[in-house]
């Protein structure tokens, strides 16, 4: 498992003042009292200035979406969905550099994961590995 998809690594790396929103989302995830050892985390917008911060969490039974609500300052939204309701899974693999894109629908929510857009250039490789982990979890 890629270290950037683990709760422990993200909490240690994002515990600085410049990552206030990100830490806010991680703290809320901790409050949900789920087993954080057996989940895959995908932090969309991490290390991208002015990007919306969305934390996707894939557990064995549930799919969580935690996001900052831009309409109401300093509030967050948490969606808890059943992972078995994920449908229309589609992934694209670029043959020349093995980069992945993933999209799926769960309860009328369309989720699109694209490592090239969801983080900075220094972490695209890590995010690509995380997308591969998510694909494996969803199709197996």
N, C-alpha and C positions, 0 to 999 in steps of 0.2 A: 504494500500500500504506500502510495506517495505520502511523504510526511506532511505536505501542505493540505492534505485532506483529513488531517487529524485535529481533534479539538485541542489537545495538549500543545501541539506545535503552534497553532494559530493564537492561542491565549498567550503563550510566551512571547511570540513575535509582535503581537498587536497591543501589548500592555503599555504603550507610550501615548502621551497626550495627543499627538497628531492623528491617532487612529481612534478617536472618540466614538464615532458612529459604529465602527467595526466592533469595538470592544463592547458597546452597548448591545449589539445583536448577539455576540457570543455569551454575554452574561445572561441574557434572556433565555438562550438555548440551555444554559446550565440549569436555570430555574424550572425547566420542563421535566426534570428528573428522568431523563431517558438514559439508557446505557450508552455513553459516549465512546466506549471502546469499540463498539461494533457498528459504527456509522461511517458513511462517506460524506464529507463536507465539500461543497463547491461554493466559493465566495465570489460571486459575480461583482465586478467593479473594484476589486481589491487592487490597490496600487495604481488606479486610474483616477486622475484628478477630475472632480466634478461629476463623476459617474454615480448613478444610483447604486446603493449598496444592498445586495440581496444575498442572503445566505440560504442555500439549498442543502437540506439534510436528508440523506437516504438511509433509513434503517431497514430492518428485515420486514416490518409490517407497515410502517408509516413513512410518509414523505412530508417534510416540513418546509415551509417557505417563510422566512423571517425577513422583513424589509422595513426600512425607515419610511414613514409616511410623510412625504414632502408637503402635503396639504396642511398638516397640523405639525407644527414645529416640535421636535423632540418626542415624537410618539412613534411606536412601531406597530406593525401588523404581523400577526402570526397566523398562518394557515396550516392546519393539520389534516392531511389527506391520507387515504388508504393507498399503499403502494400498488396493490393489486388492481387498482382502477386506472393505472397508467395505460394509455393506449396510443395508437398511431406513432409508435416509436420509429424514428428515422434517423439514421446516421450517415454522414458523408465522410469519406476518407480520401484525402488528396494523395494520389499515388506517388507523387514526386518527393514528398517530405513526411508522409504518414501523419499528417495533422487531421484531427477529427472535428466534426461539428455534430451536435446531437439536438434533436427536437422531439418533443412528445406532448401529449395532451392528457391532463388529469382534471376531471370535473370542470370542463370548459375553460381551464387555465392552460394556455400554451406556454411551454417552457422551451427556450432556445439557449443552448450552451455553445459558445464559440471561443475557444481559448485565445485566439488572435485578438479578439475584441474585449474579452472579459478581464484581462489583466495586462500588465505592461510586458514589454518584449523580454525582460529578464526571467519571467515566470511562465511564459507560454509553454515551454517543454513540460513543466510540472503540471500545468492545467490540462495539457493534452493527455498525460498519463491518468489524471483523475477522470477525465471523460471516458477513457478506455475502461477504467474500473466501473464507472456507472453503467456503461453499455453492457458489460459482462454481468453486472447485478440484475439489470432489467431483462436481459434475454435468457438468462439461465434459471 
